[in-house]
Amino acid sequence: MAAELIADFIASVDRGPDRPAILDIASGRTTTRAGILRDAVALAERLDDLAPEDAVVMLHGPGGAAYWSGLLAIFGTGRRLLPVGVETSARDRAKLHAAHRVDVVVETDPRTSWVDAPEGPHLHVDAASIGPGTAGIDRLGRGGTASLLLRSSGTTGRPSVALRTAAALDRVSKTLAGILELQDDDEILATLPMQHAYGIEHGVFAPMRAGAIVRHQAGFDLGPGVEALGNGVTVFPGVPVTLEAAARVGRRGSALRLAYSAGSSLPASVREGFEAAWDCPTGNLYGATELGTITFGLGGDDRAVSGVSVRVASVVDEDAGETPVTTETGGGELVVRSDAMFAGYQDTRDAIVEPGRRIDGYFRTGDLGTVREDGRVEITGRAKIQFDVGGLKVNPTEVESVLMEHPAIREVAVVPLPLTETVTRVRVVVVADGADDPAVRIAIQRDLAQIAKRELAPHQRPRTCDFLDELPRTLTGKLLRGRLMEMVIGTDG
């Protein structure tokens, strides 16, 4: 966190040290702004004692007050932060830890600590609260050299890790605070995973910069979530499925002044339903891990935010040597240039930073859309193979590589399983030895469920498993995912 973001948070402490910063919905605990800063200073002192100045520090745990303190300490001391949520599988945590040669793991909640973590220094934010008071805030003065590693689904193929600089984080937090018009008296309901760009930007960066209060809940649970929305929350960043659920039990006359969705396009019917149920303007936000917020708008009027330029690139057969051409308006693949743009991908600690897919200085999002002459931007589909489950990205190739561990499986493909207009789950289709036998099929399904539970995050786990004699492919062997989806949908009753 860059110097500006930390300075703004410290300024909010000066304005009201005893003002709440975090209200934890599950426990009912309130943490003041001064309390968060005190714990950050104490943790920063311990980091300086244990870790080199260029250390990579993994922050593990759910969001909340301890998460804010850990994040302030890591960024404030100029180190590199690798956030990993409790939703991340143990397999992925271990891979990230090894790839980036993590120097220190900081835990934010003893109830969810990484039990079998690799050897090395482990710090707990809660234990830091016995340290010195806020007099040592000069320890947090190195934010300008800090950086952030965020796991990205990637525009195509395997996931990557995006490197974001301090300057980019300052810019994205300033942009968000501005477009959301956040003030000291705003209360934000934060339910999104913190290791994802949407969660950390809207649940930490923007409210921290604006001096707003956060009500934190790890995941959107309808009962307490609606109770919070009806009793003081003013801003609700969600995903389509959470807005759809909350629309069923709306409370007109609440303090809620703004709700919006990201992760995937918000259907007009869901937006209109939420607006009617809560009497609250409801919008859609489009962003990317690599770029921050790209467009924002209410009532379907989505436009590029300040500091962002959106163009379209023609969709061509690049394998055949054709070159895309960018234009200011029209339809095609959305390409974006942003002053909050990431530095590039860095999948291992010593790797050269790769800029990613770019054209004419614009980052290629892999999303299909239209840029109209009046400036409106509409998302129409995906050129990439990833899809959203509850606002979280699922990369089929990642899930497929895990499920291929089963010895009986010869081929495997993962596709989305749409349940409603806003609810999507994971569907796996396999070609397996002995699948003609119903008993073998049942055994394979059971085995795959066990592998998924052990190796994959909850949103990545398949809901159904279908069997085919072969997967549809081109003459060159490329999987025809669209054709596969048509085939399995045709088998649904």
Protein Blocks (a to p, Z undefined) as FASTA:
>chain_A
ZZklmmmmmmmmmmommbcfbdcfknopacdfklmmmmmmmmmmmmmmmpcfkbccdded
dedjklmmmmmmmmmnopacddddfklcfklmmmmmmmnopabdcdfbfklccfkgcedd
dddfklmmmmccfklmmmmmmmmmgccddddebjghjaddddddfklmmmmmmmmmmmno
pafklccddfbdfkbmklmmmmmmmmmmnopacdddehjafklmmmmmmnopabdcddfk
lmmmmmmmgcehiabfbdcdehiacdfklmmmmmmmnopacddddddfklopfbdceehi
acddehiacdddddddfknopacdddfbdcdddddddfkbcfbdcfbfklccdebjaeeh
iacehiacdddfkopacdfbdfbfbdceehiacdfklmmmmmmmpmkbmbdcdddddfbl
mlccdddddddehklpmklmmmmmmmmmmmmmmmpcfklpcfbdcddfbdcddfkopacf
klmmmmmmmmpZZ
